[in-house]
């Protein structure tokens, strides 16, 4: 009997295709971790960017720009990693 927990398109894969699928999911997890790290740094940068916007001359706000960059990179890496990690894993730890 077929394992109904595996999506329909993943049930009849060759060993090479399974290897590529596992590699894709590993990269997805790696990119999600990088996105999480950027999100953490964006939270830390929020303190400095608020002070930077308040006390820096108009138009010169490097910490604010770093904070915006960190938020954008967190969203991009997190979304890209989630896209690559789609599907059900072979083994679950629950």
N, C-alpha and C positions, 0 to 999 in steps of 0.2 A: 504494500500500500504506500502511496506517495505521501511524503511529509507535507501536510497541508499548511504548516506554519511558514514554509518557504514560498516566496512569491512565484507566480506562474512562470514568469520569464527566466527564473533562476533554477528551475527544477531539472532541466536536461542539459546542463553545461558540461563541456569537456574539461579535463584537468587543467589545460592551459587557460581556459576561460575563467575557471575558478581561481586560479593563481592571479590573474589580472584583476578579478573582482576583489580579492583579498588585498592586493596592493593598493587598489583605488580606495578601499575603506580605511587602510592604514594611513594613507595620505590625507584623507578626510579628517581623521582624528587628529593628526599632526596639525593641520590647519586650524581646527577648532581650538586646540591648545594655544597656538600662536595668537588667535583672535581673543582668547580669554586673557592672555598676558597683556595684550594691547588695551583691553578694557580695564584691567587693573591699573595700568599706568595712566590711562585717561582719568580715572577717578582720583589718583594721586595728583595729577597735573591740574585738576580743577582748583585746588587751593592756590597754586601759584598763578594760574591764569586769571583768577578773580582779582588778585592783587595787581597783576600786570595790567589789566584793563583799567583798574582804578588809578594807578599811579604813573603809568608810562605816558609819554607824549602821544598825541593823536596819530594814528596810523602806524605806530611802532609797538607791536604787541607780540613779541616772539613766543612767549609761553602760551598765549592764547592760540596762536597758529599751530604750535606743537600739540596742544590739546585737541584742536579740531582734526589734525592729521591722525592722532592716535585713535580718536573715535571713528573716523572713516575707515582706518585700517582694521580696527576691531570688527566693524560691521562687514567689511569685505572678506576678511579671512574667515570669520565665523560663518557667513553665508555660503562661501565657497566650500568650506569644509563640510558643512551640513549637506550641501548638494552632492558632494563626492561620497559621503557616508550613507546615502539613502539606501533603503532596503533593510532586510533583516539579517543580523549576523548569524553565523552557523551555530555558535554556542552563546548562551546567555548565562550571566552569573546571578540569577535571582532564584 
